Amino acid sequence: MKMNNGNSNVVIKFFCIVFFVLIGIVALRAGFIAIFQNVNGNNLIEFSEGRGINKEILPAERGTIYDRFGQKVAQNLDTYNISIVLTNKYAMPGEVASMEDIDAGAEKLAPVIGMPVDELKELLYAQKEAGADQTELGSYGRGLSQTKMEEIEALGLTGIEKTKVQSRQYPQGVFASHTIGYATYDPETKQVIGRMGIELVFDKRLAGKAGSYEYQENAHGQKISSAPEIRVEPENGDDVYLTLDLAIQNFVEENIKKVQAEHNPEWIQVMVVDPKTGKILAMSSTPSFDPNIRDIQSYVNPLNESAVEVGSVMKPLTYAAAIDAKEGYNGDEIVPWTGSIEVDGFTINDWNRYGWSNMKYDDGVCQSSNTAIASVVVNKMQSETYLKYLNAFGFGKETGIKQTLGAEASGTILFGTEAERITTGFGQGTTATAMQMMQAYTAIANKGNMMELQLVDKIVDSNSGDLIYQATPKVVGNPITSETADYVLDLMNQTINRGDCSSGGTYAMEDFTLAGKTGTAEVPDQENGGYYHIGDTGYNYSFVGIAPAEDPQFLFYATISRPKSDPTMAMHHLAEPIIENSVKYLMSKNSSTGVSINTGSGYLTAIDSFPSFMNQVVADVKPVIEGQKINAVIIGGGDTIIRQSQEPYTPYYSNERVFLLTNGSGWKMPNMSGWSRVDVERFANITGIKVKIEGSGYVNSQSIGEGSDFTAGDELSITLAP
């Protein structure tokens, strides 16, 4: 049947109209999209830039900080941050991604993370009402351990999203804390960032370079597997090896803690240096802090940032200047006056106001005579000569340690009048840092060679093991000759060991020869002017020691400020055990069997290579522990050791507790009184017990009593106190 032309034209016109209407609709829609960049309420630019392409940061592993023998001082620790999902907007069909029952979820979660239940509920409801897709939980939800995360996952709650992050752990606890500093996780860069000390100054070296991972995702935030991806691998940070020696640093920390508790000084400063190389073996001060909890009272590192009047430890350096200058010094000549003298209207007194008859100049160090110093400064060298030597020893200027520690005080030389020159000679008026004193004394202990003080021994590529930097000893000056250095070292030897000297005889050692000099300095009263005059508690006490005097390997310097209890013995109680233990330790480093060192509260054992007790019978292990004086805690009633906290074949010092886990059940809780935070954490790590630690210092109380049964997963609360 044929369609007539009229009907045909009508049909054609109809389809043309429909076609052009559709074209118009498409054009209008395209124009709307082009103008407003919006489809079904979704901004296309945001979709393409935000949801279409996802870029994740791949954090680099931060480098480890070690002591000079490879013991870890700062290391990485994986922790977790959690957030609560409050919507199912991005969930797959049939999936529950949110915490739907906030009340029930909060009541389960809050006790685990230590957050008040009502506070958690209030936060979650407020965020949900505000339209938030998810919310973080502040400090309660950050830095959670692997054990804590497993505990949270065991609750079986939906809507908890976890993110693994790096954190920084300091396994030695209070350990040169102002020097090491600390680092914390930065959520913006997803990297651990140095905030203080070595961690800050060497942050670029330690941090490495983060990588990235780019991929396409769909509207539900899921990766499109067929789409291309771009991955740039992170470059891990370098490892930094310090010159610090774990054993000597622990001797220092242990005795600082004792003296701080027994004598209650304002502060303490201690440094130990190898005088032949300038390597800093130990350095610490109070008040200190635990970088794991950052209980920081002061951000100043006083050893390099605080200059003080040092007292009579300046006298050997003044003698060195006069002897080396050869402008009239004769050690056998009699000092013309002792006891007290008047200079520029000021009276300069000896501690012995009666003075000494026929005292030789050389005995001025031995007797710690201020009037002998006055005569040396006035009569045995020109004032410009003395100033030249003070400058040559490095006073009044920085040592250069700022490059390693970030800051440094230069101190001041008080030298305008004759009285000021004299008081400078015995350590009053002129100020110096511990760093400056140590650098100057390397010249006395090292044949006139003044060494650059070094804290970083080497830097190593953590991936390849390639050496990036290696420190080498550097002579920064020769302020005196080798002959003068030996002369002054002998005067300091006599001061300790001659027997009739008044200032150092109590420091004599039985097993080696110590040379040294004590110091007592008046302390400026910053509020009222002048100096404190309140008896023995108004002074700073100092000591410099060099050992063995015949071939120095050890240089010690310490200052104690205004001890309140038994002040005249405070320095003796601090210096003697550190010097004795450190020198014996250094002399025994070649011994593979270890050396027993008297700490005053027992004997400390140093072992170069700790044994492996793995899979050994407990009955065979016990005699080894006793014979080598290992401070071990055996856990469980089994007959075989299956785990040990101390890495085999690494250096060990018996002020560290070692935990040995047996294959038996029936674990009994030990008495933790006096344990450090590090001890508790090592115990928790090897047993799997869940520990909550409050406070700082040492264990004062424990929630599970001594001898009580416990198993992995039990909860233990620990309170620390100074």
ABEGO torsion letter per residue (X at the ends): XBBBAAAAAAAAAAAAAAAAAAAAAAAAAAAAAAAAGBBGGBBAAAAAAAAABBBBBBBBBBBBBBBAAGBBABBBBBBBBBBBBABAAABBBGBBABBABAAAAAAAAAAAAGBBAAAAAAAAAAAAAAGBABBBAEAAABGBBAAAAAAAAAAGBBGBBBBBBBBBBBAAEBBGAAAAEBBBBBAAAGBBBBABEAAAAAAAAAAEBBBBBBBBBBAAGBBBAABBBBBBBBBBBBBBBBABBAAAAAAAAAAAAAAAAAAGBABBBBBBBBAAAGBBABBBBOBBBBAAAGBBABABBAAAABBBBAEAAAAAAAAAAAAAAGAGBBAABBBABBGBBBBGGBBBBBABAAEBBGBBAAAAAAAGBAAAAAAAAAAABBAAAAAAAAAAAGBGBBAGAAAAAGBBBAEBBBAABAAAAAAAAAGBGBBBBAAAAAAAAAAAAAGGBBBBBBABABBBBAAAGBBABBBBBBBAEBABBAAAAAAAAAAAAAAAAAGABAAAAAABBAABBBBBBBBBBBBBBAAAEEBBBAEAAABBBBBBBBOBAABBABBBBBBBBGBABGAAAAAAAAAAAAAAAAAAAAAAAABAAEBBBBAGAEBBBBBABBBBABGBBAAAAAAAAAAAGBBBBBBEABABBABBABBBGBBBBAABBBBBBBABBGBBBBBABGBBAAAAAAAAAAAGBBBBBBEBEBBABBABBBGBBBBBGBBBBBBBBX
